[in-house]
Amino acid sequence: MKLLRFRVGGTAVGESNQNLKNNAFKIGLQISNVGVWDWNTASNDIFYSEESIQMLGYNGKEFKNKPEEWDKRVHPDDKASYYNIFIQHLNGLKDVYEHEYRILCKDGRYKWILDQGKVIDRDSAGNPIRITGTHTDITSRKKAENQLKKNLQLITNQNKRLHNFTHIVSHNLKTHIGNLKNILELYDEAESDNERKELLNHLNTVSGSLTKTIVNLDDIISIKSKSETTQLNEPIDLFECTDNIIESLKLEGSKKSVKLFNALKPKDTLFTNRAYLESIIYNLISNGIKYADNKKSSQVIISSIDTSEAIKIIVADNGIGIDTDKYKNQLFEMYQTFHGTDRKDSSGIGLYLTRTQVEALGGTIEVESRLNEGSTFTLTFKK
């Protein structure tokens, strides 16, 4: 009787210990948000733990013990990789099956699942008989990753905006200051009241342009991301905008005997960010002056082509040109110069930043150029 009691007691203790282990395992799965699956390929039956089924918002009675029950809920965009990676493991090409994908829940939302598994038994021919694995809900992790990507993109856009801002300050403000200095020097040398009056008119024009530039720069500083660039969009009269830029560059052009022509139509209008557009046109005209051919009568012409789908702004000069056969893939890259390294006025960032600004406005820029004949830049903005 003592021996029997001992055996009975031992069995009770063994069963109690096993129950404790099972409960601990179950609690562990619940806490870690992990479900278990076990697939018998011969019968095509599969066991899904309560945790796996509950991840999708179902209970055991609503979910059949067939692999198709899970498979049919995998996101259509993830289904091909879902099958391919699993088959690779079944065929022995991968030691462990592991894949992240989206799956449809009962409430119509998708969750991200980390699916891991391994063949634990094969027949004599090497065919898988039993595969077991786990489901882990990684939706929160994926949301955090997506937020991190957005933050990284925001930082990248802000860095580009900083480059653009530096470019605008360097070109626009320095030129305005240079113009003011030139006008004051000419004023001191003027011999008649008429000359002084004309120079004062130029001074007022340059001063007004400088004020507008500072206001526009202040707007640019307030932009936090590329998407917010469009918040500052406004209808811009291209003829008037270009006329103001030509006026601010008139003295620079006259120094190099370059004539500037505004061939835009008075009614040409573009709905975009003024600060960026002014900087783009300014830089292209300034380049036309900078790289003028002093062996001939130089000019820069700004014109447009208006279609039902887009407006094209064309800035053409007859300067020294660029060897596009040689530099075709480098034209709009950072720190690229095309007229030798001895030119102190070439920073190698102008065209790169111009392209960046054009793309920030949703446009494109193309160039046709030949050595000793000139360059034609075409900006295209969809309506």
BAROKOL-228424 format. One record per residue: x, y, z of N, C-alpha, C in turn; residue in one letter. Coordinates in steps of 0.1 Angstrom, whole numbers, plus 5000, padded with zeros to 4 digits. Layout:
N
XYZXYZXYZA ...
REM end
This chain:
383
500849885000500050005000500950135000M 502050125007502950235008503450264994K 503850144988504450154974503450214964L 502150174965501150214957500850364959L 500850404972500650544975501750634969R 503050574970504150644965504050664950F 503550554943503450564928502350664925R 501250654932500150744929500650894931V 501250904943501751044946502751084936G 503650994931504651034921504051074908G 502950994904502251034892501651164893T 501051194904500351324906501351434906A 502551414912503551514912504051534898V 504251424890504751434876503751504867G 502451474869501451544861501351694865E 501551714878501451854882502651934877S 503851874877505051944871504851974856N 504251874849504051884834503052004832Q 501952004840500952114838501652254841N 502452254851503152384853504052424841L 504752324836505552354824504752404812K 503552334810502652374799502152514801N 501752544813501152674816502252784815N 503452744819504552844818504852874804A 504852764795505152784781504052864775F 502752834778501652914773501653064776K 501953084789502053224794503253294787I 504353224785505453274778505153314763G 504353234756503853264743502953394743L 502153394753501153514753501953644756Q 502853634765503653754769504453804757I 505153704750506053744739505253764726S 503953744726503153764714503553674703N 503853544706504353444697503253334696V 502953294684502153174682502853064676G 502352944677503052824672502152754661V 502852694651502152614641502952484638W 502252384635502852254632502052184621D 502752164610502152114598502551974595W 501551884593501751744589501451744574N 502451724565502251734551501451614545T 501551494552500851374547499351394548A 498851444559497351464560496951614556S 497951694554497751844552496951914563N 497051854575496551914587497552004593D 497152114599498152204605497552244619I 498352244629497952294642498352444643F 497352534646497652674649497352694664Y 498252744672498052774686497052884687S 496452894699495453004701496053144698E 497353154702498053284700498153324685E 498353224676498453254662497053304657S 496053224661494653254656494253394662I 494553414674494053544681494753664675Q 495953644670496753754663495853814652M 495153734646494253774634492853814639L 492553804652491253844657490253734656G 490653604654489653494654489753404666Y 488753314668488853214678489053074671N 489252974678489552844672488452794663G 487152814667486052764659485952834645K 486452954644486353034632487553004622E 488452924627489752904619489952754617F 489952714604490152574601491652534602K 491852404605493252354606493852314593N 493852404584494352384570495352494567K 496452474560497352574557496752684548P 495752644539495052744531494352854538E 493952814551493252914559494153034562E 495453004564496353114567496853174554W 497153094544497753134531496953244524D 495553214524494653304516494653444522K 495053464534495053594541496353684539R 497353614533498553694531498353804521V 498953914523498754034514499153994500H 498354034490498653994476500054034471P 500554154476501954194472503054114479D 502654034489503653954496503553804493D 502553774486502253624485503353554477K 503853614466504853544458506153514466A 506653614474507853584482507553494493S 506253494498505853414509505953264505Y 505453234493505553094488507053054484Y 507653144477509053114472510053084483N 510053164494510953144505510653014512I 509352984514508952864521509452744513F 509152744500509552634491511052614491I 511852724491513252714491513752634504Q 513052654515513452584527512952434526H 511752414521511352274519512252194510L 512852254500513752194490515252184495N 515452234508516752224514517652334510G 517152444503518052554499518252654510L 517452644520517652734532517452644544K 518452664554518352584566517152614574D 516752734575515552774583514652864574V 513352844576512452934569512153054578Y 512353174572512153294579511653404569E 510553464572509953564563509053664570H 509153794566508253894571507253934561E 505953934564504953974555503654024562Y 502754074554501554134559500354024558R 499554024568498353934567497154004572I 496053964565494754024568494053974580L 493654064589492954034601491454034599C 490753984609489253984609488654114607K 489354224613488754354613489054434600D 489754364591490054424578491354494577G 492054504588493454564588494454454586R 495654504582496754414580497754424591Y 498254314596499354304605500654254599K 501754294604503054244600503354114608W 503754014602504053884609505553844605I 506253804615507553734613507253584614L 507353514603507053374602508353294602D 508553204611509853124612509452974613Q 510252894607509952744608511052664603G 510952534605511952434601511352294599K 511852234589511452094587512152004598V 511351934605511851854616511851704613I 511251664602511151524598511051514583D 511751424577511651394563511551244561R 510951194550510851054547512251004541D 512250884537513450824532513950884519S 512950944511513251014499513651154501A 513651204513514051344516512851444516G 511651394513510551484513510151524527N 509751644529509351694543508051634547P 508051584560506851524565506251614575I 507051674583506551764594507451884595R 506752004595507352134596506652204608I 507452264616506952334628507552474628T 506852574634507352704635506552794643G 506852924642506253024651505753144642T 504753214648504353344642504553454653H 505153564649505453674658504853804652T 504053864660503453994656504454104657D 504954154645505954264645505454394640I 504154414641503454534636504054654642T 504254654655504754774662506254804658S 506954694656508354714651508454784637R 507554734629507454784615507054934615K 506054964623505655104624506855194629K 507655144638508755214643509855234632A 510055124624510955134613510455234602E 509155234599508655324589508855474594N 508555494607508755624613510255664612Q 511155574614512555604613512955644599L 512355574589512655604575512155744572K 510955774577510355904574511256014580K 511755984593512556084599513956104591N 514455994586515655994579515456074566L 514256054559513956124547513756274550Q 513156304561513056444565514356514567L 515256444574516656494576517356514562I 517156414553517856424540517256544532T 515956564533515356674526515756814532N 515956814545516356934552517856964548Q 518656864547520056884542520056944528N 519256894519519156944506518657084506K 517657114515517157254516518257344521R 519157294530520257374535521257414523L 521457304515522357334503521657444494H 520357424492519657524483519757664489N 519557674503519557794509520957864508F 521957784510523357834509523657884495T 523157814485523257854471522657984468H 521358004473520658124471521358244478I 521758224490522458324497523758364490V 524558264485525758294479525558364466S 524658324458524458384445523658514445H 522458504451521558624451522058744459N 522358714472522758824481524058884477L 525058794473526358854469526258934457K 525358894447525258974435524559114438T 523559104446522859234450523859324457H 524659274466525659354473526659404464I 527059324454528059364444527459474435G 526159464432525559564424525459694431N 525159694444525059814452526459884453L 527459804454528759854455529159924442K 528859854431529159914417528460044415N 527160044419526360164416526960284424I 527360254437527860364445529260414440L 530060324434531260364428531060444416E 530060404408529760484396529160614399L 528360614410527760744415528860844418Y 529860794425530960884429531660944416D 531660864406532460904393531560974383E 530160984386529261044377529561194375A 529461244363529761384360528561474358E 527361414358526161494356525061444365S 524061534367522961504375522061394369D 521961394355521261294348521861154351N 523161144351523761014354523460964368E 523561064377523361034391521860994393R 520961054386519561024387519260884382K 519960844371519760714365520260604375E 521460634381522060544390521260524403L 520560634407519760624419518460534416L 517960544403516860464399517360314400N 518560284395519160154396519260104410H 519660204418519860174433518560134439L 517460204436516160164441515760034437N 515960004424515559874418516359754425T 517659774426518459664433518059654448V 517759764454517359764468516059684470S 515159714461513859644461514059494459G 514859454449515159314446515759244458S 516659324465517359264477516359244488L 515459334490514359314500513559194497T 513059174484512259054480513058934483K 514358934480515158814481515258774496T 515458874505515458844519514158784524I 513058834519511758784523511558644519V 511958614506511858484501512758384509N 513958424512514858344520514258304534L 513558404540512858384552511758274551D 511158274539510058174536510758034535D 511858034528512557904526512957844540I 513457924549513857884562512757814569I 511457854567510357804574509857664568S 510457624557510057494551510757384558I 509957294563510557184571510857054562K 510157044551510356924543510056954528S 510356864519510156884505508656904502K 507856824510506356834507505856964511S 506457034520506057164524506457274515E 507357244505507757344495506557404488T 505557314485504357354477503457444485T 503657444499502757534507502957684504Q 504157714498504557854495504257884480L 503557794473503357814459502357934457N 502558004446501758114442501858134427E 500858204421500858224407501958334404P 502858294395504058384392503958434378I 504058564376504158614362505558604358D 505758504348507158474345507858594338L 507158664330507758784323508258884334F 507458914343507759014353508958964362E 508758834366509858774374511158774368C 511258734355512458734347512958884345T 512058974343512459114341513259164353D 512759134365513359174377514759114379N 514858984375516158924376517158984366I 516659014354517559074344518059214349I 517159284355517459414360518559404371E 518459304379519459284390520859244384S 520859184372522059134366522559224355L 521859334353522259424342523659474343K 524059524354525459574356526459464353L 526259344359527159234357527259194342E 526059204335526059174321526859274313G 526659404317527259514309528859504311S 529259454322530759444324531359354314K 530659244310531159154301530559164287K 529859274285529259314272528259204268S 527459154277526459054274525059114275V 524359104264522959154263521959054268K 521059094276520059004282518659034276L 517958934271516658954264515658874271F 514558944274513358874280512358854269N 512258724263511358694252510158614257A 509958624270508758554276507458634272L 506358564272505158624269504558694282K 503958804281503458874293502458794301P 501758704294500758634302501158494307K 502458464305503058334309502958334325D 502258234330502158224345502458074349T 503158064361503457934366503157944381L 502357834386502057824400503057744407F 503957814414505057744420505757824431T 506857784437507557854448508457964442N 508158084445508858194439510358194442R 510658174455512058174459512958084451A 512457954449513157854442513257894427Y 512057934421512057964407513058084404L 512958184412513858304410515358254410E 515658174420517058124421517458044409S 516557964404516857884392517157964380I 516258054377516358144365517558234367I 517758284379518858374382520158304379Y 520358184384521558104382521858074367N 520858044360521058004346521458134338L 520858244340521258374334522658414338I 522958404351524258434356525358354350S 525058224348525958134341526258174327N 525158224320525258274306526258394305G 526158474316527058594316528458544320I 528558464329529858414334530658344323K 529958264315530758184305530458244291Y 530358374290530258444277531558434269A 531358434256532558424247532958564243D 534058614249534458754246534958784232N 534958674224535358694210534258734201K 533058734206531858764198530858844206K 529858894200528758964206527858864214S 527958874227527258774236525858814240S 525058714242523658734246523058614253Q 522058644262521358544269519858574266V 519158474261517658494257516858394266I 515858454272514958374280513558374273I 513158254270511858234262511058124268S 509858094262509057994268508257924257S 507757804260506857724252505757684261I 504557724258503357694266502457594259D 502257474265501357374259500257344269T 499357254265498157224274498657144286S 499757074285500156994296501357044305E 502157134299503357184306503757324300A 504557384308505157514304506757494304I 507357534293508857514293509457654293K 510457674301511257794302512557764296I 512957844286514257814279515257934281I 516357894286517457994288518657954279V 518858044268519858014258520858114257A 522158074256523258174254524158124243D 524958214238525858184227527358194232N 527558144245528858154251529758044247G 530658004256531757914253531257774252I 530057744258529457604257530157504265G 529657384265530157264272530257144263I 531357074265531556944257530656844263D 529356834258528356734263528756594260T 529456564250529956434247530856384258D 531756474263532656434273532056434287K 531156534289530656544303529156514305Y 528656434295527256404295526656364308K 527356274315526856214328527256284340N 527956404338528456474350527856614351Q 527056654341526556794340525956844352L 525156764359524456814371524856754384F 526156704384526656644396527456744404E 527556714417528256804426529756824423M 530256944425531656984423532156944409Y 531356964399531856944385532057074378Q 533257094372533557204364533957164350T 533657244340533857194326534757294318F 535357384325536157484317537557504323H 538057394329539357404335539257434350G 540357404357540357434371540957564375T 541357644365541957774368540957884370D 539657854367538657954368538257974383R 538458094388538158124402536658134405K 535858164394534458184395533658064394D 534257944393533557814391533657734404S 532457724411532457644423532057504421S 531457474410531157334407529857284413G 529057374419527857334426526557394419I 526757494411525657574405524657494398G 525057404388524057324381523557214389L 524357164399523757054408522657114416Y 522857234422521857284431520657334422L 520857384410519757424401518857304398T 519557194395518757074392517957024405R 518557034417517956994429516657084431T 516857214429515657304431514557274421Q 514957254408513957224398513157094402V 513856994406513256874410512356894423E 512756974432511957004444510657074440A 510657134428509357194423508557104414L 509056984413508356884405508656894390G 509756964386510056984372511256904368G 511656924355512856864350513756964343T 515056934341515957024334516756944324I 516857004312517656944302518657044296E 519757004290520657094284521157044271V 521257134261521957104248523057214247E 524257164245525357254244526457204235S 527157304229528257274220529357374223R 530657324223531757404225531757524215L 532057644220532157764212530857804205N 529757734208528457774202527457824213E 527557764225526657814235525857694241G 524957724251524157634258522757674259S 521857574258520457594260519857504271T 519357564281518757494292517257504291F 516557384292515157384291514557324304T 513757414311513057374323511557334319L 511157224324509757174321508957154334T 507857224335506957214347505557174342F 505057064347503757024343502757114350K 501657134343500557224348499657144358K 
REM end
